[in-house]
Amino acid sequence: MSGKPKLIYFNGRGRMEPVRWLLVAAGVEFEEVFLDTREQYVKLIKDGSLMFQQLPLVEIDGMKMVQTRAILSYIAGKYNLYGKDLKERAFIDMYVEGITDLMHMIMMFPFSPPEAKEKNLALIMERATHRYFPVFEKTLKQHGQDFLVGNRVSWADVQLIEAILAVEEKIPAVLLGFAQLQVILSLNIQELCSTKTSRISCERNCEEIIMSPCYTNQDCGVSGELSSSRCLFNMKHNGGRIRLVSCKTLCS
């Protein structure tokens, strides 16, 4: 188990998506293995690869890592996205835990019964705009930096961007009234766009955009391609601004 990290998961965003985002932010190339059958999953259990018989599984630095939080904290620590000292790590942890609570609501939303979808979407809106986003808006104003912690991008910033875009996918106007979040979204997306691994061209035409797998086909005007020939980002072009429809980023 050497070379690029290997991400093993079902063919979906789920609990592996924040891992993908964090590796991209770190500029680390990775491989993905998608499980298509129950037999593949059972084999991993029988082989002893899944400590608690659960995915995601990430093979990195000779380890077979499970449990999303453990995977993310290892990657953040390894690639200097986890603060400069214990105090900064404590704040990053608090922010990440709050974002994770919001992301859990979003992740479970597709499984809502039809009669509960409207109510659950309203709850996501209420929690995002009254509990979670105000905290980050206030933090950014008080901190006077373009980052939640310290003076550089951290794990917390990466997960916040993922969460904002996930909520925007369901509630497009959710950032109205959150000027600081709009600013850091734009700035930090540009930071992600500049990473080697993402191979993102943030020119107006945005002809090549590659970061993380997409699993829908909505308004697919342009598609990024990877060696696996999988469509990685579906998007629509609107007035020179690329709006990514699936795993969501914004290039200006």
N, C-alpha and C positions, 0 to 999 in steps of 0.2 A: 504493500500500500504506500506508494511513493508518487511523486509528481503532483499533478493537479488534484485538488480535492474532488472527491466523487460524491455526488448527491443522489441518494436513492429514495424514491418516493413514488406515489401514484401520479398519474398524469393530470395534475391540477395544481392550483396555487397552494391552498391550505397552509399547513404549518411550515412548509419549506420555503414559502415566498420571502419571509424576512431574512432567511439565510441567503437566498439569492441576492437580495438587495444589499446586504452587508458585504458580501464578497465583491460585488460590483463596486461599491463605494471604496473598498480597499484596493481595487485594481487587480484582483486575483482572478485568473482564468480557472474555470471549473468544468467538470464533466457531469452529465446527468444520466441516470438510469431510471427509466419509468417502468413500474410494475403494471403489467397488463392482465395478469391472472392471479387468482388466489394461490395457485401452486407456487408461484414465485415468492409470494409473501410467506407461505408456510415453510419453504426451503430456507429462507433467511432465519426463521425461528429455529428450525432443526439444526442449522449450522452454528447456532449460538451467536449470530450477528446482532440480534436484537435483545438487549439486556432485559427489557421489560415487555418484550413481544409487541413493540409499538414502533411505528415510523413517526418522524423522519429518521433516516440514518445518513450520517456523513462520515466518509472515510477520509481522514486527514492526519498527517504526521504519524502514520503507523497506528492510529487509533480508529476504532469503530464507535463513533460518538452517537448517542441517542439523547432524547429529551431536548426540546427546542431551546430552552433557556440556557442549558449547559453548552450547546453548540454555539449559540450566539455570543455568549460571554467569552468563550475561548477565542472565537474569531476576532471579536472586538479587542481583546487583550493582545493577541498575537500581532494585529495590524495597527496598533496604536489608535484605536477608536474608543478607548475606554477611560479617558481622562488621564491627567498627569499625577494624581495622588488619590489617596483613599477618600478624601472629602468629595472630589469631583466624581469618583466612581459611585459614591452614595447617591448623589443627585441624579446621575445617569440612570442608576437602578430605579430610583423612584419614578422618573419620567417614563422609562421603558415599561414599568409595571402598569402605570396608568394607561399608556397607549395600548398595551396588550389587552387590558380589560375592554377598551373600545373595539379593538380588532376582533375580539372574541364575539362580540355582538354582530359585527359585520360578517364574520365567517359563518355564523350560524343562521344568518338571515335567509339564505337560499333554501334552507330546510324548513322554513316556516310553512304551516298549512295555509292554503289560499286565503281562508277567512281571517288569518292573523297577520298577513303581510303588511297591510296598511298600518295597523297598530304598531307592529314591530319597527317599521320604517320611521314612524313618528317618534318612537322611543330612541332610535339611533340619532335622529335629528336633535331631540331634546338633550340627550346626554352629551353629544358632540359640542353643541353650542352653549350649553349651560354648565357643564361639569368639566370637560376636558380641554377644549380649545381655549376658553378664557384663562386657564392656568398657563398655557404656553404663550399666549398673547401677552399676559402680564409679565411673565419671566423675561421675554425678549425685550420688552420696554425697559424693565429695571436693569437688565444685564448690560444693555447698550452695545451688544455685539450681535452679529448675524447668526449666532449659534446659541443653543440652550445652555451649554456648559463650557467654560473656558473660552479660548480664542481660536478654536478649530472645530471642524466637523467631528461629531462623535456618534456612537451607536444610537443615542437618543434622537439626534437630528435625522438620521436615516430612517428610523422607524416612524418618526413623526411624519415625514414626507410620504411614506407608504400609506399611513393611516389617513392623511388628508386626502390623498388621491383615491383611496378606496371609498371614503365617504362621498367625495365628489362624484364618483361613478354613479351613485344612487341619488345624490342630492346635489345637483350642479352648483347651486348658489350658496352652498353651505359656508363659504368663507366671507360672504358679505358681512362687513362689520369687524373683520379681523385683518386689519391692514398689515400688522407685523407678520402674520402667518403668510400672507400673500407675498411679502417681500422675501422671506427666507425660502419659501417654496421655489420661487424663481431663481434665487441665488444658488441654492444648494442643488437644484436640478442641473444648473449649468456646471457645477462642480462634478456631479455624477457624469454629465455628458462629456466631460474632459478626460475621464479615466480611460486608461488603455484598454481595459477589459471590456468596457461597455461598447467600444467601437462606435460611438454615436457621433454623427455629423450634425451639429446644431446650426447649420446654415439654413437659410430660409426655405430651401427646397427639401431639406431633411430627407435625402434620398436613402441614407443607410442608418437605420436605427435598430440597435440590438442591445438588449439588456436581459430580459427575463421572459420566460415562455408566456404566450397568450393562449387562451383556450376557447375563444369565441371568434366568430367571423362577422364583425360589425363594421360597415362602412370602410372596407379594406381597400383604400385607394393605393397605398404603397405598402410593401412588406419588406422587413428585414429578412435576411437569410443567414443560416448558420450551416456548418458542415453537415449537420443532420438533415438539412433542407426543411426544417420545421419553421413554420411562420412564428416569429417571435414577438412582433408587435403589430397589431392591427391599428390603423389610425385613419383619421379623416383630416383633410387639409382645409383650413378655413382662413382666408385672407392673409396668407403668408405665415400663419401660426399653426403649428402641428398640435393636434389634440389627440393624444394616444388613448385609445378606447379601452384597451384591456389592462395590462399590468401597469399602465399609467405613468407616464412622465410628461413633462412639458418642455418643449424646446422653443426658445424665442430667438 
